[in-house]
Amino acid sequence: MITIKNYVSVDTVEEAYDLNKKRNNQVLGGMCWLKMMNKDVNTAIDLSKLNVKSIDEDETCFRIGAYVTLRELEMSTSFNEYTNGGMKKAVEHIVGVQFRNCATIGGSIWGRFGFSDLLTFFLSLDAKVELYPTGIVSLKEFRDMKVNNDILLSVIVDKKPLKVAYQTIRNQSTDFPVLACACSNVDGKYNTAIGARPGKAMLVEDDNNILAEVNEETIKAYSEYVMNRVDTISDSRASGEYRKRMVKVLVSRCMKEMEGI
Ligand SMILES: Cc1cc2nc3c(=O)[nH]c(=O)nc-3n(C[C@H](O)[C@H](O)[C@H](O)COP(=O)(O)OP(=O)(O)OC[C@H]3O[C@@H](n4cnc5c(N)ncnc54)[C@H](O)[C@@H]3O)c2cc1C
């Protein structure tokens, strides 16, 4: 059980950061994960008063505030248009609507969970995160950063020509994924993010230009290429060997969906 002594709804991000420096204090997201922990929190830090609750869009990018819920992402017409419906597909199996109405993108990305559909999907979009005080860093860099006291303010997706497709394998429809796969073409470059390996999502780029021409044969070669570059291990949900084989299957499905083949 989690117990919280004090609650502060901060007025500034500086205040949030100062509070977060203390060991027993904790930034709140939607609390879906936090509430399952055994923890004594001294001060819970609520970011609601900061500008973190909306999906803002201009000509150059989408800025998704840390407190935007998974349900809001699922229902966002503009972001789903931009991602060919991929955003919806990436979150629709996460527990249920009520849960997705609470869980936030900030908590999901901050957690850098191995099973994360969000980390997998946003890695393939070449997204960035806005941190205080560190500044803006690529999600790829953030994934490998040591956990610190930064406050995650937003996830930024630059508007570039984009194609993306998302697929997972789950033992049961709302369970954690056994494997997650997002294939994308961002500004002419193909890449694939594989998550739930069960480790943190990793990114494989088409460095050898296998997809210079896209057809059934090159998709098969690319799927094998990705499979051979991804490390998978066993856990209670599936064996590493099964996951590895499924990498090839999911990459092939995503690529075909994305390219309409
Ligand atoms: C039963 C269950 C099933 C789930 N299944 C899936 C699944 O299938 N796929 C999937 O992708 N995810 C899944 N999740 C994870 C879920 O979608 C959320 O990612 C998770 O609950 C965290 O989001 P939250 O908003 O609840 O964050 P919280 O639980 O509030 O916070 C999580 C962590 O992030 C920190 N934090 C939150 N916001 C910020 C911020 N802005 N800046 C700095 N630190 C911050 C908190 O201090 C805490 O350490 C599941 C979770 C549960 C409990």
The ligand as an SDF file (V2000), in Angstrom:
LIG
                    3D

 53 58  0  0  0  0  0  0  0  0999 V2000
   -2.3200   -3.5080  -14.1300 C   0  0  0  0  0  0  0  0  0  0  0  0
   -1.5330   -2.6750  -15.1060 C   0  0  0  0  0  0  0  0  0  0  0  0
   -1.4480   -3.0690  -16.4190 C   0  0  0  0  0  0  0  0  0  0  0  0
   -0.7150   -2.3060  -17.3390 C   0  0  0  0  0  0  0  0  0  0  0  0
   -0.6100   -2.7300  -18.6390 N   0  0  0  0  0  0  0  0  0  0  0  0
    0.1160   -2.0080  -19.5210 C   0  0  0  0  0  0  0  0  0  0  0  0
    0.2520   -2.4230  -20.8820 C   0  0  0  0  0  0  0  0  0  0  0  0
   -0.2630   -3.4440  -21.3140 O   0  0  0  0  0  0  0  0  0  0  0  0
    0.9920   -1.6400  -21.7130 N   0  0  0  0  0  0  0  0  0  0  0  0
    1.6020   -0.4870  -21.2840 C   0  0  0  0  0  0  0  0  0  0  0  0
    2.2690    0.1770  -22.0780 O   0  0  0  0  0  0  0  0  0  0  0  0
    1.4740   -0.0720  -20.0090 N   0  0  0  0  0  0  0  0  0  0  0  0
    0.7650   -0.7970  -19.1240 C   0  0  0  0  0  0  0  0  0  0  0  0
    0.6790   -0.3880  -17.8270 N   0  0  0  0  0  0  0  0  0  0  0  0
    1.3710    0.8570  -17.4220 C   0  0  0  0  0  0  0  0  0  0  0  0
    0.4090    2.0420  -17.4680 C   0  0  0  0  0  0  0  0  0  0  0  0
   -0.0840    2.2080  -18.7770 O   0  0  0  0  0  0  0  0  0  0  0  0
    1.1180    3.3490  -17.0720 C   0  0  0  0  0  0  0  0  0  0  0  0
    2.2650    3.4720  -17.8380 O   0  0  0  0  0  0  0  0  0  0  0  0
    1.5330    3.3650  -15.6620 C   0  0  0  0  0  0  0  0  0  0  0  0
    0.4060    3.1390  -14.8730 O   0  0  0  0  0  0  0  0  0  0  0  0
    2.1860    4.7090  -15.2750 C   0  0  0  0  0  0  0  0  0  0  0  0
    1.3800    5.8020  -15.6240 O   0  0  0  0  0  0  0  0  0  0  0  0
    0.7210    6.7360  -14.5100 P   0  0  0  0  0  0  0  0  0  0  0  0
    0.2750    7.9760  -15.1780 O   0  0  0  0  0  0  0  0  0  0  0  0
   -0.2650    5.9610  -13.7280 O   0  0  0  0  0  0  0  0  0  0  0  0
    2.0160    7.1060  -13.6000 O   0  0  0  0  0  0  0  0  0  0  0  0
    2.2190    6.9600  -12.0300 P   0  0  0  0  0  0  0  0  0  0  0  0
    1.9210    5.5740  -11.5790 O   0  0  0  0  0  0  0  0  0  0  0  0
    1.5620    8.0740  -11.3070 O   0  0  0  0  0  0  0  0  0  0  0  0
    3.8090    7.2410  -11.9840 O   0  0  0  0  0  0  0  0  0  0  0  0
    4.7520    6.2820  -12.4840 C   0  0  0  0  0  0  0  0  0  0  0  0
    6.1880    6.8090  -12.1890 C   0  0  0  0  0  0  0  0  0  0  0  0
    6.4690    7.9460  -12.9970 O   0  0  0  0  0  0  0  0  0  0  0  0
    6.7960    9.0750  -12.1780 C   0  0  0  0  0  0  0  0  0  0  0  0
    6.2070   10.2290  -12.8730 N   0  0  0  0  0  0  0  0  0  0  0  0
    4.9280   10.3520  -13.3120 C   0  0  0  0  0  0  0  0  0  0  0  0
    4.7780   11.4760  -14.0190 N   0  0  0  0  0  0  0  0  0  0  0  0
    5.9860   12.0990  -14.0190 C   0  0  0  0  0  0  0  0  0  0  0  0
    6.4640   13.3280  -14.5820 C   0  0  0  0  0  0  0  0  0  0  0  0
    5.6860   14.1160  -15.3100 N   0  0  0  0  0  0  0  0  0  0  0  0
    7.7610   13.6560  -14.3660 N   0  0  0  0  0  0  0  0  0  0  0  0
    8.5660   12.8510  -13.6270 C   0  0  0  0  0  0  0  0  0  0  0  0
    8.1700   11.6820  -13.0780 N   0  0  0  0  0  0  0  0  0  0  0  0
    6.9050   11.3110  -13.2720 C   0  0  0  0  0  0  0  0  0  0  0  0
    6.1800    8.7960  -10.8160 C   0  0  0  0  0  0  0  0  0  0  0  0
    6.8440    9.4980   -9.7820 O   0  0  0  0  0  0  0  0  0  0  0  0
    6.3840    7.2830  -10.7400 C   0  0  0  0  0  0  0  0  0  0  0  0
    7.6910    6.9800  -10.3660 O   0  0  0  0  0  0  0  0  0  0  0  0
   -0.0480   -1.1260  -16.9010 C   0  0  0  0  0  0  0  0  0  0  0  0
   -0.1470   -0.7170  -15.5630 C   0  0  0  0  0  0  0  0  0  0  0  0
   -0.8870   -1.4720  -14.6650 C   0  0  0  0  0  0  0  0  0  0  0  0
   -0.9910   -1.0020  -13.2400 C   0  0  0  0  0  0  0  0  0  0  0  0
  1  2  1  0
  2  3  1  0
  2 52  2  0
  3  4  2  0
  4  5  1  0
  4 50  1  0
  5  6  2  0
  6  7  1  0
  6 13  1  0
  7  8  2  0
  7  9  1  0
  9 10  1  0
 10 11  2  0
 10 12  1  0
 12 13  2  0
 13 14  1  0
 14 15  1  0
 14 50  1  0
 15 16  1  0
 16 17  1  0
 16 18  1  0
 18 19  1  0
 18 20  1  0
 20 21  1  0
 20 22  1  0
 22 23  1  0
 23 24  1  0
 24 25  2  0
 24 26  1  0
 24 27  1  0
 27 28  1  0
 28 29  2  0
 28 30  1  0
 28 31  1  0
 31 32  1  0
 32 33  1  0
 33 34  1  0
 33 48  1  0
 34 35  1  0
 35 36  1  0
 35 46  1  0
 36 37  1  0
 36 45  1  0
 37 38  2  0
 38 39  1  0
 39 40  1  0
 39 45  2  0
 40 41  1  0
 40 42  2  0
 42 43  1  0
 43 44  2  0
 44 45  1  0
 46 47  1  0
 46 48  1  0
 48 49  1  0
 50 51  2  0
 51 52  1  0
 52 53  1  0
M  END
$$$$
